[in-house]
Amino acid sequence: MTRTTRLSLDRWARGARATPIALWALTIAMLAARQMPAQAAATDWANLARYRDANAQLGLPRADEDRVVFYGNSITEGWAPLFATMFPGKPYVGRGISGQTTPQMLVRFRQDVVALKPKVVVILAGTNDIAGNTGPSTIEMIEDNLAGMTEIARANGIRVVLCSVLPVYDYPWKPGLEPAPKIVALNAWMKQYAASVGETYLDYHSAMKDARDGLPPELAKDGVHPTQAGYEIMARLVEPAIALDAQTTRPLDVLLVGGRVMDPESGLDAIRNVGVRDGRIVAVTTARPAARQTVDVTGLVVAPGFIDLHSHGQDSAAYGYYARDGVTTALELELGTYPVAPWYAARAGKARINFGVAAGHAGARDALIERDSVHEGAAVIYHAGPWARDTLRGAALQSLIARIEHGLDEGGLGVGMGLQYSPGAGREEVLAVFEAAARHRVPMFVHIRSQGNAESGGSIDALQEVLADAAVSGASLHMMHAPSMGLGRTPMLLDMIARARSHGLDVTTEAYPYTAGQTALQSALFDPGWQQRLGIGYHELLWPATGERLTAESFERYRKVGGNVVLFVIPDSVIDRVYRDSLVIVASDAGEAEIGHPRRAGTHARMLGVYVRERQVLTLMDAIRKMTLLPARRLETVAPDMRRKGRVRVGADADLTVFDPRTVVDRATYDKPNQYSEGIRQVLVGGSFVVRDGRLVEGAVPGRAVRGIVK
């Protein structure tokens, strides 16, 4: 079908006499003349017989049924048997046929789509055309056929989701065609075309591609057809595309009215109403659709829920403080945990906000060396025994790597590594862990080996170590809390990270908005020589339980007892410099029982109240970006669910934070660290209120796991 043909169809679709029957007749006539081989009728070239009986048995949808037809080739045909488990209770119908190209699909479109009267058709097609399954096809020919199917659907009142062609580096049945750039070009056209006709474009490609613009083995063993893990990613992406049901008559669950909507992805900063249904944002509009709950947020900012990449506190009390600070997703990525699966299981169905964890290098060391797996998350650093100081080589090192990889297979969001807490980890071990992360295509979240201003053995050497490991292994790197490691040398650390990024390394960092850190006094960080390594003395250490600054005598006494100590080590000017860097993420480094440090309760409100409103270090949109979109993007390659977070747009998860920019402020102090922030008025997680009118909602536990691909 040529572009002239497609324009003819378009005129038919828009014309007063454009009945579905007439349109279909025109399509068939043109196909018969232009595309079907002479023997097609005798051989059922389009395989019309494949679903004829199934269609008759299926019948028409019920009046209340939102039927969806998934239409495509072998990828769709292989997916359909999984619908019952991936989309339980949903009236989704699979109509894929292995090997088919878009002209064949156009021929059977009326029988296998239009006649079933779905509300939505999800079209995934084009890869077999590029492979030449039914003869040579140009990109223009594929575009014509996809447009033809779209126009027929629209003429029959069916919404269309046009899916990107999945990444392919090479076709195993037709090697050497170099399909990757052709697929990218076709997808670019699809995105533009869908926008031009008001339909939905669904981008599988970006979420699933590897460095070669192909499918990695864990998502498609043959490079073309998805594995279970591949289909799970597709399922998570297709549901919001289907569920853009603001066009339906069913009332919204929640409508936030009159707020200043700030979306860091699109740059939207305007008064809008935000509609929520079934846990997703389904409308960002000036209209006022019907809703079960309508909340007036006039004068308030409606932002994506804040995402904290560095939250050691992962209990119900901590989740309450986070929620009152606007946080909707809190992740333990610095130290992670080992094993991973029980950590997730312990929180399932019990969490106020979303949660997630990395596979923990320290925990895996503890399990290997001390046969101990009872110290969950950051608790491992509070007993700094042989696990922290022993060196691993040979078979022992391989056993450690196997444990870490097992944690990744259980859904760990990366590898958490606290090198300053495990000085026994040598250079060989660290590189081996980086290489494991690279094999699994997950980030390394690293608390570097040393901190401070020393020219040798300080933070610069420590950052150079992990930058080298990232470059050698190809792993992504996230450096934890840059200011508390770099101290006065932090600007140089930021410059090193920027230069590494300019050379193609995937490196990011973060900071919390305080001039003091906090950690365990009994940890290996305070082994002999700590004054020289950190560049501080006893007087910079605060013992929160008594409020006293330490001396040599009290240091030794409290180190034997064990507990948290506050370190006043970060120059105030460094914090301002850090947050002016457009790439630095906001993260709290909050603990479970925060005694002496206010960061658990106040990090995000402090950013808004102090660094935006009072000191004007950065704009409100920049602060929101650092607390939402940037952390979401850090994890999108390992956790596709994060593509729906950190945004206020249709199809995104309804994780939302509503605050008063005039009054939002942190109230927690070093003397009274457990005081809730003020000015955070409403917080929704998955469309459910966890903070309502500035108060925690009792019994609300809508939080869900954020995890990597489980194998």
Stockholm file with secondary structure:
# STOCKHOLM 1.0

chainA/1-711         MTRTTRLSLDRWARGARATPIALWALTIAMLAARQMPAQAAATDWANLARYRDANAQLGLPRADEDRVVFYGNSITEGWAPLFATMFPGKPYVGRGISGQTTPQMLVRFRQDVVALKPKVVVILAGTNDIAGNTGPSTIEMIEDNLAGMTEIARANGIRVVLCSVLPVYDYPWKPGLEPAPKIVALNAWMKQYAASVGETYLDYHSAMKDARDGLPPELAKDGVHPTQAGYEIMARLVEPAIALDAQTTRPLDVLLVGGRVMDPESGLDAIRNVGVRDGRIVAVTTARPAARQTVDVTGLVVAPGFIDLHSHGQDSAAYGYYARDGVTTALELELGTYPVAPWYAARAGKARINFGVAAGHAGARDALIERDSVHEGAAVIYHAGPWARDTLRGAALQSLIARIEHGLDEGGLGVGMGLQYSPGAGREEVLAVFEAAARHRVPMFVHIRSQGNAESGGSIDALQEVLADAAVSGASLHMMHAPSMGLGRTPMLLDMIARARSHGLDVTTEAYPYTAGQTALQSALFDPGWQQRLGIGYHELLWPATGERLTAESFERYRKVGGNVVLFVIPDSVIDRVYRDSLVIVASDAGEAEIGHPRRAGTHARMLGVYVRERQVLTLMDAIRKMTLLPARRLETVAPDMRRKGRVRVGADADLTVFDPRTVVDRATYDKPNQYSEGIRQVLVGGSFVVRDGRLVEGAVPGRAVRGIVK
#=GR chainA/1-711 SS CCHHHHHHHHHHHHSTTCCHHHHHHHHHHHHHHHTSCTTHHHHTTTCTTTTHHHHHHHCSCCTTCCCEEEEESHHHHHHGGGHHHHSTTCCEEEEECTTCCHHHHHHTHHHHTGGGCCSEEEEECCHHHHHTTTSCCCHHHHHHHHHHHHHHHHHTTCEEEEECCCCCSCBTTBTTCCCHHHHHHHHHHHHHHHHHHTCEEECCHHHHCCTTSSCCTTTCTTSSSCCHHHHHHHHHHHHHHHTCGGGSSSCEEEEEEEEEEECTTTCCEEEEEEEEETTEEEEEESSCCCEEEEEECTTSEEEECEEESBBCCCSHHHHHHHHHTTEEEEEEEEEEESSSHHHHHHHTTTCSSEEEEEEEHHHHHHHHHSCCCCCCGGGGGGSCSHHHHCCCCHHHHHHHHHHHHHHHHTTCSSEEEEGGGCTTCCHHHHHHHHHHHHHHTCCEEEECSCCSSCTTTSHHHHHHHHHHHHHHHCCCEEESCHHHHHGGGHHHHHHHHHHHHHTTCCEEEEECSCSEEEEETTSGGGSTTHHHHHTCCGGGEEETTTTEECCHHHHHHHHHHCCEEEEECCCHHHHHHHHTSTTCEECCCBCSSCSSCTHHHHHHHHIIIIIIIISCSSCHHHHHHHHTHHHHHHHTTTCGGGGGSSCCSTTSBCCEEEECTTTCBCCCCSSSCCCCCBSEEEEEETTEEEEETTEECTTCCCCCBCCCCCC
#=GC SS_cons         CCHHHHHHHHHHHHSTTCCHHHHHHHHHHHHHHHTSCTTHHHHTTTCTTTTHHHHHHHCSCCTTCCCEEEEESHHHHHHGGGHHHHSTTCCEEEEECTTCCHHHHHHTHHHHTGGGCCSEEEEECCHHHHHTTTSCCCHHHHHHHHHHHHHHHHHTTCEEEEECCCCCSCBTTBTTCCCHHHHHHHHHHHHHHHHHHTCEEECCHHHHCCTTSSCCTTTCTTSSSCCHHHHHHHHHHHHHHHTCGGGSSSCEEEEEEEEEEECTTTCCEEEEEEEEETTEEEEEESSCCCEEEEEECTTSEEEECEEESBBCCCSHHHHHHHHHTTEEEEEEEEEEESSSHHHHHHHTTTCSSEEEEEEEHHHHHHHHHSCCCCCCGGGGGGSCSHHHHCCCCHHHHHHHHHHHHHHHHTTCSSEEEEGGGCTTCCHHHHHHHHHHHHHHTCCEEEECSCCSSCTTTSHHHHHHHHHHHHHHHCCCEEESCHHHHHGGGHHHHHHHHHHHHHTTCCEEEEECSCSEEEEETTSGGGSTTHHHHHTCCGGGEEETTTTEECCHHHHHHHHHHCCEEEEECCCHHHHHHHHTSTTCEECCCBCSSCSSCTHHHHHHHHIIIIIIIISCSSCHHHHHHHHTHHHHHHHTTTCGGGGGSSCCSTTSBCCEEEECTTTCBCCCCSSSCCCCCBSEEEEEETTEEEEETTEECTTCCCCCBCCCCCC
//
